[in-house]
């Protein structure tokens, strides 16, 4: 059964010092590829760099596991930040992945071997374990029971990180970690996001860690652009060019819009429409009474007759009295379009 751990500060050496032994446990089974392993090592590097390392402060050991368990270095092998971080960095070229996920063996090893005096553990130190895995072990019940024994026998805090999009479905993660899960359990979708856990995890391992040091994921420093007269001139030039381009684009759009409006307003009517108009006028003429009476015709629609090529029609509208004597007005009634 999981039990809640009430953390007691058993011993302080110096003002604000944390007397704690921490074992970092990393899954290197065959489901973890090489790039994932590099991300895992970078993560423990970024966590460790903010801890207060020392023989009277915090000591760190690293254990890797797959089908076999290996302690990469003991708690008292490196007792300064510089030497410890160098040892973690060297793991990138040393470690390989492959094998099964024997998480229960790793937890048993930590309980029986990592936290003994021959491995650098201190009897009066607080103890913490961080387990990182991307999948369920080959023996769920044994893994959970071993984690229970680690907590109860050594009064250890156990943190667990589940890695992968399906990690939240892996109930074993919660079985490994202490209660409450909201404090001791973490989930990330991939190894790439491990670094985002640094600001939350570091203060739990070392309450004396500088807040400004863990306020953001400390993977790399931001690149600052230094402002110089040359940079300012270049920036101003870019602004001017951008402004000219925008103005030109606006003028072009306005020109196109105006051209479309003019084209639509001056476009001649279709040929069929013009033919109907002419037929209407001819009909008026043909139905007009003969004789001297004046006749008014609506010719306004012919004020802008377009060029129609071989079908061009040129009409001079006049009253019957103005017709030449040689022209018989009767056939005009039967005038047809050419």
C-alpha positions in Angstrom: 0.0 0.0 0.0 1.2 3.5 -0.7 1.8 5.7 2.3 2.0 9.5 2.7 5.5 10.5 3.7 5.9 13.4 6.2 9.3 14.9 5.3 11.4 15.7 8.3 14.6 17.7 8.1 16.9 15.3 10.0 20.0 17.4 9.8 21.1 20.7 8.5 24.8 21.5 8.0 25.2 25.2 7.7 22.5 27.7 7.0 19.9 26.5 4.5 21.9 23.3 3.6 19.9 20.3 2.4 21.3 16.9 3.5 19.9 14.6 0.9 20.9 11.6 -1.2 19.1 11.5 -4.6 19.2 8.6 -7.1 18.1 9.3 -10.7 16.8 6.2 -12.4 16.6 6.2 -16.3 14.8 3.7 -18.5 17.1 2.7 -21.4 15.0 -0.2 -22.8 14.6 -0.8 -26.6 11.5 1.5 -26.8 13.8 4.4 -26.1 15.8 5.5 -29.2 19.2 7.3 -29.2 17.8 10.8 -29.5 15.4 10.2 -26.6 18.2 9.0 -24.4 20.1 12.3 -25.2 17.1 14.3 -24.1 16.8 12.3 -20.9 20.5 13.0 -20.1 20.1 16.7 -20.9 17.1 16.7 -18.5 19.0 15.3 -15.5 21.8 17.6 -16.3 19.5 20.6 -16.2 18.0 19.4 -13.0 21.3 18.7 -11.3 22.9 22.0 -12.3 20.6 23.9 -9.9 21.2 21.6 -6.9 23.6 22.4 -4.1 26.1 19.5 -4.5 28.5 18.6 -1.7 29.4 15.9 0.8 27.4 17.9 3.4 24.7 19.0 1.0 23.1 17.0 -1.8 24.7 13.9 -3.4 23.5 12.4 -6.7 23.8 8.9 -8.2 22.6 7.7 -11.6 21.1 4.3 -12.3 20.1 3.0 -15.8 18.0 -0.1 -16.5 16.5 -2.2 -19.2 16.8 -6.0 -18.9 19.8 -5.3 -16.6 20.5 -2.6 -14.0 23.7 -0.5 -13.9 24.8 2.2 -11.4 26.6 4.6 -13.6 28.2 6.4 -10.6 27.7 6.3 -6.8 26.4 9.0 -4.5 29.8 10.0 -3.3 31.7 9.7 -6.6 31.3 13.4 -7.5 30.8 15.9 -4.7 31.0 19.2 -6.7 28.6 20.6 -9.3 31.4 20.8 -11.9 32.6 17.2 -11.6 29.0 15.9 -11.3 27.9 17.7 -14.4 30.9 16.5 -16.4 30.1 12.9 -15.4 26.5 13.3 -16.6 27.6 14.8 -19.9 29.9 11.8 -20.5 26.9 9.5 -20.3 25.8 10.7 -23.8 28.7 8.8 -25.4 28.6 5.9 -23.0 25.0 4.7 -22.8 23.1 2.6 -25.3 19.5 1.5 -25.4 18.0 -2.0 -25.8 16.3 -4.7 -23.7 13.2 -5.1 -21.7 11.6 -2.7 -19.1 12.5 -4.3 -15.8 11.5 -1.4 -13.6 11.0 -3.6 -10.5 14.7 -4.7 -10.8 15.8 -1.1 -10.9 13.8 -0.2 -7.8 15.1 -3.3 -5.9 18.6 -2.3 -6.8 18.1 1.2 -5.5 16.7 0.0 -2.3 19.3 -2.7 -1.6 22.4 -1.2 -3.2 22.3 2.5 -4.1 21.3 3.6 -0.6 24.1 1.8 1.4 27.1 3.3 2.9 29.5 1.5 0.6 27.9 3.4 -2.3 28.2 6.7 -0.5 24.8 6.9 1.1 24.6 8.6 4.5 22.5 7.1 7.3 21.0 10.4 8.4 20.3 11.8 5.0 16.9 12.4 3.4 16.4 10.1 0.4 14.8 10.8 -2.9 14.3 8.7 -6.1 13.3 9.9 -9.5 12.2 7.2 -12.0 11.9 8.1 -15.7 10.2 5.5 -18.0 8.4 5.5 -21.3 6.3 2.4 -20.7 4.9 -0.1 -18.4 7.3 -2.7 -16.9 7.1 -6.4 -17.6 5.7 -7.0 -14.1 3.2 -4.4 -12.9 2.4 -5.9 -9.4 6.1 -6.5 -8.6 7.1 -3.0 -9.6 4.4 -1.4 -7.4 5.2 -3.6 -4.4 8.9 -2.9 -4.7 8.2 0.9 -4.8 6.1 0.5 -1.7 9.0 -1.2 0.1 11.4 1.5 -1.0 9.1 4.1 0.5 8.3 2.3 3.7 11.7 0.8 4.5 13.9 3.8 3.7 11.3 6.6 4.2 12.2 7.7 0.6 10.4 10.2 -1.6 9.8 8.6 -5.0 9.0 10.8 -8.0 7.9 9.3 -11.3 7.9 10.7 -14.8 5.8 9.0 -17.5 7.0 9.8 -21.0 4.9 9.3 -24.2 1.4 10.2 -25.4 -0.1 7.1 -23.7 1.8 7.6 -20.5 -1.3 8.9 -18.6 -2.9 5.5 -19.2 0.0 3.8 -17.5 -1.3 3.4 -13.9 2.0 1.9 -12.9 3.5 5.4 -12.8 1.1 6.4 -10.0 1.9 3.1 -8.2 5.6 3.9 -8.3 5.4 7.5 -6.9 4.4 8.8 -3.5 1.1 10.4 -2.8 -0.3 12.8 -3.7 0.0 12.1 -7.4 -0.4 15.8 -8.1 2.9 16.5 -6.4 5.0 13.4 -7.2 3.8 12.3 -10.7 4.6 14.0 -14.0 3.6 13.2 -17.6 5.0 14.5 -20.8 4.1 13.6 -24.4 7.7 13.0 -25.5 11.3 13.2 -24.3 11.5 16.6 -26.0 9.3 18.1 -23.3 11.2 16.9 -20.3 12.9 20.2 -19.9 9.6 21.9 -19.1 9.5 20.0 -15.8 12.7 21.5 -14.5 11.2 24.6 -12.9 8.7 22.5 -10.9 10.9 19.6 -10.0 14.1 21.4 -8.8 12.5 23.1 -5.8 11.0 19.8 -4.6 14.5 18.2 -4.6 16.3 21.3 -3.2 14.1 24.0 -1.6 17.2 26.2 -1.4 17.6 26.3 -5.2 17.6 29.9 -6.5 14.2 30.8 -7.8 15.6 32.8 -10.7 17.6 29.7 -11.7 14.6 27.5 -12.3 12.0 30.0 -13.5 12.3 28.7 -17.0 13.7 25.7 -18.8 17.5 26.3 -18.7 18.5 24.7 -21.9 20.2 27.6 -23.7 20.7 31.3 -23.2 18.6 33.7 -25.4 20.4 35.4 -28.2 20.4 39.1 -27.7 20.7 41.5 -30.7 22.9 44.4 -30.0 21.6 47.7 -31.3 24.3 49.6 -33.3 24.0 52.6 -35.7 24.4 50.1 -38.6 21.5 48.0 -37.3 19.4 51.1 -36.8 20.1 52.2 -40.4 19.3 48.8 -41.8 16.1 48.7 -39.8 15.0 52.1 -41.0 15.8 51.1 -44.6 13.7 48.0 -44.3 10.8 50.0 -42.9 11.0 52.5 -45.9 11.1 49.6 -48.4 8.1 47.9 -46.7 6.2 51.2 -46.8 6.9 51.8 -50.5 5.8 48.3 -51.3 2.5 48.7 -49.4 1.8 52.0 -51.1 2.5 50.6 -54.5 0.3 47.7 -53.9 -2.5 50.0 -52.8 -2.2 52.2 -55.9 -2.2 49.1 -58.1 -5.3 47.8 -56.5 -7.1 51.2 -56.9 -6.1 51.4 -60.5 -7.4 47.9 -61.3 -10.7 48.8 -59.5 -11.1 52.0 -61.5 -10.4 50.3 -64.8 -13.1 47.7 -64.1 -15.6 50.4 -63.3 -14.8 52.4 -66.4 -14.9 49.3 -68.6 -18.4 48.3 -67.3 -19.8 51.9 -67.7 -18.5 52.3 -71.4 -19.0 48.7 -72.6 -21.3 48.7 -75.7 -24.5 46.7 -75.5 -24.4 43.2 -76.9 -25.1 42.7 -80.7 -28.5 41.1 -80.1 -29.6 44.0 -77.9 -28.5 46.5 -80.6 -30.3 44.5 -83.3 -33.5 44.6 -81.3 -33.2 48.3 -80.9 -32.8 48.8 -84.6 -35.7 46.6 -85.4 -37.9 48.7 -83.1 -36.9 51.9 -84.8 -37.5 50.4 -88.3 -40.8 49.2 -87.1 -41.7 52.7 -86.0 -40.8 54.0 -89.5 -42.7 51.4 -91.3 -45.9 51.9 -89.4 -45.8 55.7 -89.8 -48.7 57.3 -91.8 -47.8 58.5 -95.3 -48.2 62.1 -96.3 -46.9 65.4 -95.1 -47.6 64.8 -91.4 -44.4 65.0 -89.3 -43.3 61.9 -87.5 -41.1 61.8 -84.4 -38.9 58.8 -84.0 -37.0 57.7 -80.9 -33.5 57.5 -82.1 -31.8 58.2 -78.7 -30.7 54.6 -78.6 -28.6 55.0 -81.7 -26.4 57.7 -80.3 -23.5 55.3 -79.6 -23.8 52.6 -82.3 -20.5 50.6 -82.3 -18.6 49.5 -85.2 -20.1 46.1 -86.2 -17.9 45.1 -89.1 -19.8 43.5 -92.1 -23.1 44.0 -90.3 -22.7 47.8 -90.0 -26.0 49.6 -90.5 -26.1 53.3 -91.2 -29.6 54.9 -91.0 -30.6 58.4 -91.7 -34.0 58.9 -90.1 -36.3 61.4 -92.0 -39.9 62.1 -92.5 -41.7 60.6 -95.5 -41.9 64.1 -97.1 -38.2 64.3 -97.2 -37.7 61.1 -99.2 -36.3 61.5 -102.7 -39.0 61.4 -105.4 -37.4 58.4 -107.0 -37.9 56.4 -103.8 -41.3 54.7 -103.4 -42.2 54.9 -99.7 -44.3 51.7 -99.9 -41.3 49.3 -99.9 -40.0 50.9 -96.8 -42.7 49.1 -94.8 -40.9 45.9 -95.8 -37.4 47.1 -94.9 -35.3 44.3 -93.5 -32.0 44.3 -91.8 -29.1 43.6 -94.2 
